[in-house]
Amino acid sequence: MNKILFSLLATFTLLMNGMSLSSAEETAGQAADQTNPMLNAEMKAQMEAYATPNENHEILKALEGNWKAEVKMWMDPAAEPEVSEGTAESTMILGGRYLEQKFNGTAMGQPFEGRGLIGYDNLRKEYRSVWADTMSTGIMVSSGVYNKDDKTISEKGTMSCPIMGGDRDYRAVTTFIDNDHYTYESFMNDESGKEMKTMLITYTRQ
């Protein structure tokens, strides 16, 4: 067999093998296409349900707007609180999925600025929030539920505490009073383990 004929046969064999492989891949692809549409439709429905704002996000809209804030802070539950004033601008963002809060005021005689973000997680079935401000380099993270009977969002979370040298638990309650008023309260345990109120913010719509 001469070299030319050998080369032609080798080329023909490679082409046939390639055609067979392509045909097998195409058949497998067609089979997959017959099952994937159902799977993709189910996945799409799950993603849409997860991503779509609902009545739980509507609750947060009551907090949207410009607010005047009276802030009371307790370092010692037996002492009088420090009282200061501030303003908050709260806006529903990302298609009504989250409430963004921008707070400006004073704390311990110093200018204070904070940023918060809260939303309802459709998968976890709870509210999730984060908070950062100029009094720390840590981020407060919490989660909670809404009680329609007393119109409150009750959260539990953790924060970095320089006094304890690590994480510190806290809880917070947001109370919807009416369209123009709401409050935010935070609580922590003292050194003996007894819970104490650390903050009360009373918001009035401007």
C-alpha positions in Angstrom: 0.0 0.0 0.0 1.5 3.3 -1.0 1.8 6.3 1.2 -0.9 8.3 -0.7 -3.6 5.5 -0.4 -2.7 5.0 3.3 -3.1 8.7 4.0 -6.5 8.7 2.2 -7.7 5.8 4.2 -6.5 7.3 7.5 -8.2 10.6 6.7 -11.5 8.8 5.8 -11.4 6.8 9.1 -10.9 10.0 11.1 -13.8 11.7 9.3 -16.1 8.8 10.0 -15.1 8.7 13.6 -15.7 12.4 13.9 -19.1 12.1 12.3 -20.1 9.3 14.6 -18.9 11.3 17.7 -20.8 14.4 16.5 -23.9 12.4 15.9 -23.7 10.8 19.4 -23.2 14.3 21.0 -26.1 15.7 19.0 -28.4 12.8 20.1 -27.4 13.3 23.7 -28.0 17.0 23.4 -31.5 16.4 21.9 -32.3 14.1 24.8 -31.2 16.7 27.3 -33.2 19.4 25.6 -36.3 17.2 26.0 -35.9 17.1 29.8 -34.3 20.5 30.5 -37.3 22.7 29.6 -39.3 21.2 32.5 -36.4 21.6 34.9 -35.6 25.1 33.7 -39.3 26.1 34.1 -39.3 24.8 37.7 -36.0 26.6 38.5 -37.3 29.8 36.9 -40.4 29.7 39.0 -38.4 29.2 42.1 -36.1 32.0 41.3 -39.0 34.4 40.5 -40.7 33.6 43.8 -37.5 34.2 45.6 -36.8 37.5 43.8 -40.3 39.0 43.8 -41.2 41.6 46.4 -44.4 40.8 48.3 -46.6 41.9 51.2 -43.6 41.5 53.6 -41.7 44.1 51.6 -44.7 46.4 51.6 -44.5 46.6 55.4 -41.1 48.3 55.0 -42.6 51.0 52.8 -44.2 52.5 55.8 -40.7 53.6 57.0 -39.9 55.3 53.7 -39.5 59.1 53.8 -37.7 61.8 55.8 -37.7 61.6 59.5 -36.7 63.6 62.6 -35.3 61.5 65.3 -35.0 61.8 69.1 -32.3 59.5 70.4 -32.0 58.2 74.0 -28.9 56.1 74.9 -28.3 54.3 78.2 -24.8 53.3 79.2 -26.1 52.6 82.7 -29.7 51.5 83.2 -29.8 53.3 86.6 -28.6 56.6 85.1 -30.4 59.2 82.9 -30.0 58.6 79.2 -28.0 60.7 76.9 -30.5 62.6 74.6 -29.7 63.8 71.1 -31.4 64.6 67.8 -30.9 63.5 64.3 -32.5 63.0 60.9 -33.0 59.9 58.8 -33.7 59.6 55.1 -35.2 56.2 54.2 -35.7 54.9 50.7 -36.9 51.7 49.1 -34.3 50.6 46.6 -33.6 47.8 44.1 -37.2 47.5 42.9 -38.8 47.7 46.3 -36.7 44.9 47.8 -34.8 46.7 50.5 -35.1 49.8 52.7 -32.0 51.9 52.8 -31.6 54.2 55.8 -29.2 57.2 56.0 -28.9 58.6 59.5 -27.2 61.8 60.6 -27.0 63.2 64.1 -24.7 63.3 67.2 -23.6 60.6 69.7 -21.5 61.3 72.8 -21.1 64.9 71.7 -19.6 63.9 68.4 -21.0 64.0 64.8 -22.6 60.6 64.0 -23.4 59.0 60.7 -24.9 55.6 60.0 -26.2 53.5 57.1 -28.7 50.7 57.3 -30.2 48.2 55.0 -33.1 45.9 55.7 -35.1 43.5 53.5 -37.3 40.4 53.7 -35.7 37.2 52.6 -38.4 35.1 50.8 -36.4 31.9 51.3 -35.6 32.3 55.0 -39.0 33.8 55.7 -37.5 36.5 57.9 -36.3 40.1 57.8 -32.5 40.6 57.5 -30.6 43.8 58.2 -27.2 45.2 58.4 -26.0 48.5 60.0 -22.7 50.4 59.9 -21.8 53.8 61.4 -19.0 56.1 62.3 -18.7 54.9 65.9 -17.3 51.5 64.9 -15.5 49.6 62.2 -17.8 46.6 62.6 -21.1 45.7 60.9 -24.2 44.8 63.0 -26.1 41.9 61.5 -29.6 40.8 62.6 -32.7 38.9 61.5 -36.3 38.8 62.8 -40.0 38.5 62.1 -43.0 40.8 61.9 -45.8 40.5 64.4 -49.0 41.9 62.8 -50.9 41.9 66.2 -48.6 44.5 67.8 -47.1 45.8 64.5 -43.5 45.2 65.4 -40.4 43.7 63.8 -38.4 41.9 66.4 -34.8 41.1 65.6 -31.9 39.3 67.2 -28.3 39.9 66.1 -24.6 40.3 66.8 -22.2 43.1 66.9 -18.5 43.6 67.6 -17.9 44.9 71.1 -14.5 46.4 72.0 -15.3 46.2 75.7 -15.9 42.4 75.6 -13.2 41.9 73.0 -15.5 40.0 70.7 -19.1 39.5 69.5 -22.0 40.7 71.6 -25.6 39.7 71.2 -28.4 42.2 71.1 -32.1 42.4 70.2 -34.1 45.2 68.6 -37.7 46.1 68.2 -39.2 48.4 65.6 -42.7 49.5 66.5 -45.0 50.9 63.8 -47.2 53.5 65.7 -48.9 55.2 62.8 -48.1 56.6 59.4 -46.0 59.4 60.9 -44.4 57.8 63.9 -42.4 54.7 64.7 -39.8 53.7 67.3 -36.6 51.6 67.4 -35.4 50.0 70.6 -32.3 48.0 71.3 -31.4 45.8 74.3 -28.3 44.0 75.5 -27.3 42.0 78.6 -25.2 43.7 81.2 -22.2 42.0 83.0 -24.5 40.1 85.3 -26.5 38.7 82.3 -29.6 40.9 83.0 -31.1 42.5 79.9 -31.1 46.3 79.7 -32.4 48.8 77.2 -29.5 50.6 75.5 -31.3 52.8 73.0 -34.7 54.3 72.1 -35.1 56.3 68.9 -38.4 58.0 68.3 -39.0 58.9 64.7 -41.5 61.6 63.5 -42.1 62.1 59.8 -41.0 65.5 58.5 
